[in-house]
Amino acid sequence: MNVTLNTQLFKKQMDNIVDYSFGFLDGIDDGKTIFFNNLAKGTIEALKLYIDAMARSNPQSLHHVYEWYKVGRMDGRLFDVNYTVSKLGIIIESNFRQSKSVQNGSKEPFYNKAKIMENRTPVVIRPKGDNPLVFDDNGVTVYTKKTIVNQFPGGRDVEGQYEKTFNDFMMRYFTQSFLTSTGLYEYLSNPEIYKKNIKSGSKGGRSVGKSTGFKWIVNAKVEVE
């Protein structure tokens, strides 16, 4: 008895599967920038909501990065978070907005409110002309013509708290909760579409793999509730 095996067909299929795998990686590489953009947008939205929540639960530490009387509210934020993306990764940066609201008892906004309080920059207040300064001190109205230096604008609890909250999110919450809660970690750990299309890949090779990899990475969802 003689049996002849069609090894040429088998070899072609195996070569195509190998090419399909390399093509899948090429497709991922082509779609990385789109994926990074989606990831950055979702991360920034989650970060802002995280800071809002921390501010509402601990207003004495984070009130300075919001307009007066709007602590923890989206429409009161005095911070912006921006990102830049390349194929190498994501850079996330934050800066402060200028305050436009006026505190009760004042006549104009606190210039550089968030930045000054975050950095604990001393504030020097001088009377204008012969008019005395008038302010409240623990419920007592004080009148004085002396220059006042406030060493703790915003209170003793605000210095560096925005930066700390920002870093807590990126270094702890992002890796421990965000990637899991959005479903992104599970999605990236289990590329179902690769296995689903491997039969087509055994026929179409690299081109099928490339389109499959691209589709998989750009469809990675970053949903923030």
C-alpha positions as CSV (number, residue, x, y, z in Angstrom):
1,M,0.0,0.0,0.0
2,N,1.3,3.4,-0.9
3,V,0.1,6.7,0.5
4,T,1.0,10.1,-1.0
5,L,0.7,13.2,1.1
6,N,0.2,16.6,-0.4
7,T,2.9,18.3,1.5
8,Q,3.0,21.3,-0.8
9,L,-0.5,22.3,0.1
10,F,0.3,21.8,3.8
11,K,3.5,23.9,3.5
12,K,1.7,26.7,1.7
13,Q,-1.0,26.9,4.5
14,M,1.7,26.9,7.2
15,D,3.6,29.6,5.4
16,N,0.4,31.7,5.0
17,I,-0.3,31.3,8.7
18,V,3.1,32.5,9.6
19,D,2.7,35.4,7.2
20,Y,-0.8,36.0,8.7
21,S,0.8,36.3,12.2
22,F,3.4,38.8,11.0
23,G,0.8,40.7,9.1
24,F,-1.3,40.9,12.3
25,L,1.6,42.6,14.1
26,D,2.1,45.0,11.1
27,G,-1.6,45.9,11.3
28,I,-1.3,46.6,15.0
29,D,1.7,48.8,14.4
30,D,-0.2,50.8,11.7
31,G,-3.1,51.3,14.1
32,K,-1.1,52.2,17.2
33,T,-1.5,56.0,16.8
34,I,-5.3,55.7,16.5
35,F,-5.3,53.4,19.6
36,F,-3.2,55.8,21.6
37,N,-5.5,58.6,20.7
38,N,-8.5,56.7,21.9
39,L,-6.7,55.6,25.1
40,A,-5.5,59.2,25.8
41,K,-9.0,60.7,25.4
42,G,-10.5,58.1,27.7
43,T,-7.7,58.4,30.2
44,I,-8.0,62.2,30.3
45,E,-11.8,62.1,30.8
46,A,-11.4,59.6,33.6
47,L,-8.7,61.7,35.2
48,K,-10.9,64.8,35.2
49,L,-13.8,62.9,36.8
50,Y,-11.4,61.4,39.3
51,I,-10.1,64.9,40.3
52,D,-13.7,66.2,40.6
53,A,-14.6,63.3,42.9
54,M,-11.5,63.8,45.1
55,A,-12.3,67.5,45.3
56,R,-15.9,66.9,46.4
57,S,-14.7,64.5,49.1
58,N,-11.8,66.6,50.2
59,P,-12.6,70.3,49.3
60,Q,-10.0,71.8,51.7
61,S,-7.2,70.3,49.6
62,L,-8.5,70.8,46.1
63,H,-10.8,73.9,46.2
64,H,-8.0,76.0,44.6
65,V,-8.3,74.3,41.2
66,Y,-11.9,75.3,40.8
67,E,-13.8,78.6,40.5
68,W,-15.1,80.0,43.8
69,Y,-18.2,78.0,45.0
70,K,-17.8,75.4,42.2
71,V,-15.5,72.8,43.9
72,G,-15.7,69.4,42.1
73,R,-17.9,70.7,39.3
74,M,-17.1,70.3,35.6
75,D,-18.0,73.9,34.9
76,G,-15.7,75.1,37.6
77,R,-12.4,73.5,36.7
78,L,-9.4,75.7,36.6
79,F,-7.2,73.0,35.0
80,D,-6.8,71.7,31.5
81,V,-5.4,68.3,30.6
82,N,-3.9,67.8,27.2
83,Y,-2.0,65.0,25.4
84,T,0.3,64.4,22.4
85,V,0.6,61.0,20.7
86,S,3.3,59.4,18.6
87,K,4.0,55.7,17.7
88,L,6.2,55.7,20.8
89,G,3.4,56.4,23.2
90,I,1.4,59.2,25.0
91,I,2.5,62.3,26.8
92,I,-0.2,63.8,29.1
93,E,0.3,67.3,30.5
94,S,-1.8,69.7,32.6
95,N,-1.9,73.4,33.1
96,F,-4.0,75.9,35.0
97,R,-6.7,78.2,33.7
98,Q,-7.2,81.8,34.7
99,S,-9.9,82.3,37.3
100,K,-12.9,84.4,36.2
101,S,-15.1,84.3,39.3
102,V,-15.0,86.7,42.3
103,Q,-15.0,85.7,45.9
104,N,-17.5,87.3,48.2
105,G,-16.0,90.4,49.6
106,S,-13.7,91.0,46.6
107,K,-14.1,93.1,43.5
108,E,-12.1,91.2,41.0
109,P,-10.9,87.6,40.3
110,F,-7.9,86.1,42.1
111,Y,-5.1,86.3,39.5
112,N,-3.4,82.9,39.0
113,K,-5.5,81.5,41.8
114,A,-4.9,77.8,41.1
115,K,-1.1,78.2,40.4
116,I,-0.4,80.4,43.4
117,M,-2.2,78.2,45.8
118,E,-0.9,75.0,44.4
119,N,2.7,76.3,44.7
120,R,2.1,78.1,48.0
121,T,3.4,81.3,46.6
122,P,3.1,84.0,49.3
123,V,0.6,86.8,48.5
124,V,1.3,90.4,49.4
125,I,-1.7,92.6,49.9
126,R,-1.3,96.4,50.2
127,P,-3.9,99.0,50.9
128,K,-4.7,101.4,48.0
129,G,-4.1,105.0,48.9
130,D,-5.6,105.9,52.3
131,N,-8.2,103.2,52.2
132,P,-7.7,100.4,54.8
133,L,-7.8,96.7,54.0
134,V,-11.0,95.1,55.2
135,F,-11.2,91.3,55.6
136,D,-12.8,88.6,57.8
137,D,-10.6,86.8,60.3
138,N,-12.4,83.9,62.0
139,G,-15.7,85.8,62.0
140,V,-14.2,89.1,63.0
141,T,-14.1,92.0,60.5
142,V,-10.6,93.5,60.5
143,Y,-9.6,97.0,59.3
144,T,-5.9,97.7,58.8
145,K,-3.6,100.0,56.7
146,K,-0.7,97.6,57.1
147,T,0.7,95.4,54.3
148,I,-0.3,91.8,54.8
149,V,1.6,88.8,53.6
150,N,-0.4,85.6,53.3
151,Q,2.1,82.7,53.5
152,F,-0.6,80.1,52.9
153,P,-3.0,81.4,50.2
154,G,-5.8,78.9,50.0
155,G,-5.0,77.3,53.4
156,R,-2.3,74.9,54.7
157,D,-3.8,71.9,53.0
158,V,-3.6,72.8,49.3
159,E,0.1,73.0,48.5
160,G,0.9,70.4,45.9
161,Q,-2.4,68.6,46.2
162,Y,-3.4,68.8,42.6
163,E,-0.1,67.3,41.5
164,K,-0.4,64.6,44.1
165,T,-4.0,63.7,42.9
166,F,-2.8,63.7,39.3
167,N,0.0,61.4,40.1
168,D,-2.1,59.1,42.2
169,F,-4.4,58.6,39.3
170,M,-1.7,57.9,36.8
171,M,0.5,55.8,39.0
172,R,-2.1,53.8,41.0
173,Y,-5.7,54.1,39.8
174,F,-4.8,53.9,36.1
175,T,-3.0,50.6,36.4
176,Q,-5.1,49.0,39.2
177,S,-8.6,50.0,38.2
178,F,-9.0,52.0,35.0
179,L,-7.7,49.4,32.5
180,T,-9.8,46.7,34.1
181,S,-13.0,48.7,34.7
182,T,-13.1,49.9,31.0
183,G,-12.7,46.3,29.8
184,L,-9.5,47.3,27.9
185,Y,-7.2,44.9,29.8
186,E,-9.5,42.0,29.0
187,Y,-9.8,43.0,25.4
188,L,-6.0,43.3,24.8
189,S,-5.4,40.1,26.7
190,N,-7.7,38.0,24.4
191,P,-7.5,38.9,20.7
192,E,-10.5,36.9,19.6
193,I,-10.4,38.3,16.1
194,Y,-7.0,36.8,15.5
195,K,-8.3,33.3,16.2
196,K,-11.5,33.9,14.3
197,N,-9.7,34.9,11.1
198,I,-6.9,32.4,11.2
199,K,-8.7,30.2,8.7
200,S,-8.8,33.1,6.2
201,G,-5.2,33.8,7.1
202,S,-4.2,30.4,6.0
203,K,-5.4,31.3,2.6
204,G,-4.7,35.0,2.4
205,G,-1.6,35.3,4.4
206,R,0.0,38.7,5.3
207,S,-2.7,40.9,3.8
208,V,-5.4,39.3,5.8
209,G,-3.3,39.4,9.0
210,K,-2.6,43.1,8.5
211,S,-6.2,44.1,8.1
212,T,-7.2,41.9,11.0
213,G,-4.5,43.4,13.3
214,F,-5.4,47.0,12.3
215,K,-9.1,46.4,12.9
216,W,-8.5,44.8,16.3
217,I,-6.3,47.6,17.7
218,V,-8.3,50.5,16.5
219,N,-11.5,49.0,17.9
220,A,-10.1,48.7,21.4
221,K,-12.7,50.5,23.4
222,V,-11.9,53.0,26.2
223,E,-15.3,53.7,27.7
224,V,-15.7,56.0,30.7
225,E,-19.0,56.0,32.6
